[in-house]
């Protein structure tokens, strides 16, 4: 409750819930709750809306600087929750390396593809989709489609999902 920037979390002796009329979809409740009590879908906030808001905030953050930006993704220790959570579980796939791009959407699409091509760790929060080619993030969060974020990012002009990987050894 203390992390909600708009006081949308209501706790009474009978129930705890999120007021959807106040919720802005920032995800702070989901990220800071150590007990998996917050579900982003099924009553709190639509997962697609959260993904789209993240993309729109990113677009706003780079407006006017598009030609001056570069992006690095470190595909290391890929955990089931955001890597900013100190309490997240062990990695779900082996390290995949480092990526660089001048397109934030292309680098995220390439990152997602590399993670999904990897074999998932059986002894992790990844309960299904261990095989190469299967959606690893859906294997952890079945109600979240990682493609929603990428589709919306491309649609609003943040970048392109097309990329070409060049290996540098």
WOMO-V402448 format. One record per residue. RES is the residue in one letter. PHI is phi in degrees with one decimal (none if undefined). OMEGA is omega in radians with two decimals (* if undefined). Layout:
res->RES phi->PHI omega->OMEGA
res->RES phi->PHI omega->OMEGA
This chain:
res->X phi->none omega->-3.07
res->X phi->-68.4 omega->-3.11
res->X phi->-88.6 omega->-3.09
res->X phi->-72.0 omega->-3.09
res->X phi->-73.2 omega->-3.11
res->X phi->-123.1 omega->3.11
res->X phi->52.8 omega->-3.13
res->X phi->-87.1 omega->-3.11
res->X phi->-88.5 omega->-3.11
res->X phi->-116.3 omega->3.11
res->X phi->-123.9 omega->3.08
res->X phi->-127.1 omega->3.09
res->X phi->-59.4 omega->-3.09
res->X phi->-89.4 omega->-3.03
res->X phi->-159.4 omega->2.96
res->X phi->-127.0 omega->-3.13
res->X phi->-155.0 omega->3.08
res->X phi->-113.1 omega->3.12
res->X phi->-76.1 omega->-3.09
res->X phi->-66.1 omega->3.11
res->X phi->-74.5 omega->3.13
res->X phi->-99.0 omega->-3.05
res->X phi->-59.5 omega->3.10
res->X phi->-103.0 omega->3.07
res->X phi->74.3 omega->-3.09
res->X phi->-72.3 omega->3.10
res->X phi->86.4 omega->-3.13
res->X phi->-56.8 omega->-3.13
res->X phi->-62.5 omega->-3.12
res->X phi->-64.8 omega->-3.06
res->X phi->-74.9 omega->-3.05
res->X phi->-92.3 omega->-3.14
res->X phi->-81.7 omega->-3.14
res->X phi->-81.8 omega->-2.99
res->X phi->-112.1 omega->-3.12
res->X phi->53.9 omega->-3.13
res->X phi->-81.6 omega->-3.09
res->X phi->-102.9 omega->3.05
res->X phi->-111.2 omega->-3.09
res->X phi->-76.7 omega->3.12
res->X phi->-114.7 omega->3.03
res->X phi->70.9 omega->3.05
res->X phi->134.3 omega->-3.14
res->X phi->-86.0 omega->-3.12
res->X phi->-146.2 omega->3.10
res->X phi->-65.4 omega->-3.09
res->X phi->-62.6 omega->3.12
res->X phi->-63.1 omega->3.12
res->X phi->-62.5 omega->3.11
res->X phi->-63.2 omega->3.13
res->X phi->-60.2 omega->-3.12
res->X phi->-66.9 omega->3.10
res->X phi->-64.0 omega->3.11
res->X phi->-59.0 omega->3.14
res->X phi->-64.0 omega->-3.13
res->X phi->-65.0 omega->3.08
res->X phi->-64.9 omega->3.12
res->X phi->-62.6 omega->3.12
res->X phi->-60.5 omega->3.10
res->X phi->-61.7 omega->-3.13
res->X phi->-69.7 omega->-3.11
res->X phi->-104.4 omega->-3.13
res->X phi->-51.2 omega->3.12
res->X phi->84.2 omega->-3.12
res->X phi->-122.4 omega->-2.99
res->X phi->-51.6 omega->-3.07
res->X phi->-83.0 omega->-3.10
res->X phi->-111.0 omega->-3.02
res->X phi->-108.2 omega->2.98
res->X phi->-135.5 omega->-3.03
res->X phi->-129.4 omega->3.05
res->X phi->-117.6 omega->2.96
res->X phi->-119.2 omega->3.09
res->X phi->-102.3 omega->-3.10
res->X phi->-87.8 omega->-3.09
res->X phi->-126.4 omega->3.10
res->X phi->48.8 omega->-3.09
res->X phi->-76.7 omega->-3.03
res->X phi->-94.1 omega->-3.11
res->X phi->-70.2 omega->3.08
res->X phi->-113.8 omega->3.08
res->X phi->-53.9 omega->-3.13
res->X phi->-69.1 omega->3.07
res->X phi->-79.0 omega->3.11
res->X phi->-85.6 omega->3.12
res->X phi->-65.1 omega->-3.09
res->X phi->-98.7 omega->-3.10
res->X phi->-64.4 omega->-3.07
res->X phi->-73.5 omega->3.14
res->X phi->-66.1 omega->-3.13
res->X phi->-57.1 omega->-3.13
res->X phi->-100.6 omega->3.08
res->X phi->-143.3 omega->3.06
res->X phi->-65.0 omega->3.07
res->X phi->-57.0 omega->-3.10
res->X phi->-114.1 omega->3.08
res->X phi->108.3 omega->-3.08
res->X phi->-119.6 omega->3.09
res->X phi->-126.7 omega->3.04
res->X phi->-134.1 omega->3.07
res->X phi->-160.3 omega->2.98
res->X phi->-96.2 omega->3.13
res->X phi->-123.6 omega->-3.10
res->X phi->-66.3 omega->-3.13
res->X phi->-77.6 omega->3.13
res->X phi->-61.0 omega->-3.12
res->X phi->-67.6 omega->3.10
res->X phi->-70.5 omega->3.08
res->X phi->-64.6 omega->3.12
res->X phi->-62.7 omega->3.12
res->X phi->-64.0 omega->3.11
res->X phi->-60.5 omega->3.14
res->X phi->-62.2 omega->3.14
res->X phi->-64.6 omega->3.11
res->X phi->-61.5 omega->-3.11
res->X phi->-70.0 omega->3.10
res->X phi->-75.6 omega->-3.11
res->X phi->-78.0 omega->3.01
res->X phi->-82.8 omega->-3.12
res->X phi->-78.5 omega->3.10
res->X phi->-75.5 omega->-3.13
res->X phi->-67.3 omega->-3.06
res->X phi->-95.5 omega->3.13
res->X phi->-134.4 omega->3.10
res->X phi->-68.5 omega->3.10
res->X phi->-73.3 omega->-3.05
res->X phi->-93.6 omega->3.10
res->X phi->-151.3 omega->-3.14
res->X phi->64.6 omega->3.14
res->X phi->-75.0 omega->-3.04
res->X phi->-71.1 omega->3.05
res->X phi->-55.7 omega->-3.13
res->X phi->96.3 omega->3.13
res->X phi->-89.8 omega->-3.09
res->X phi->-72.6 omega->-3.09
res->X phi->-70.1 omega->-3.10
res->X phi->-69.8 omega->3.04
res->X phi->-70.9 omega->3.06
res->X phi->-69.4 omega->3.10
res->X phi->-104.8 omega->-3.10
res->X phi->-123.7 omega->-3.03
res->X phi->-64.3 omega->-3.09
res->X phi->-91.9 omega->-3.11
res->X phi->-117.2 omega->3.10
res->X phi->-99.8 omega->-3.12
res->X phi->-63.3 omega->3.12
res->X phi->-70.3 omega->3.13
res->X phi->-56.0 omega->-3.11
res->X phi->-64.0 omega->-3.10
res->X phi->-68.2 omega->3.11
res->X phi->-60.4 omega->-3.10
res->X phi->-68.0 omega->3.14
res->X phi->-59.2 omega->3.13
res->X phi->-68.2 omega->-3.10
res->X phi->-61.4 omega->-3.09
res->X phi->-90.3 omega->3.03
res->X phi->88.7 omega->3.11
res->X phi->-71.0 omega->-3.14
res->X phi->172.0 omega->-3.12
res->X phi->-119.5 omega->3.10
res->X phi->-79.3 omega->3.13
res->X phi->-80.3 omega->-3.14
res->X phi->-153.7 omega->3.03
res->X phi->-132.5 omega->3.13
res->X phi->-82.7 omega->3.06
res->X phi->-121.6 omega->3.13
res->X phi->-78.1 omega->3.06
res->X phi->-121.4 omega->-3.13
res->X phi->-97.4 omega->*
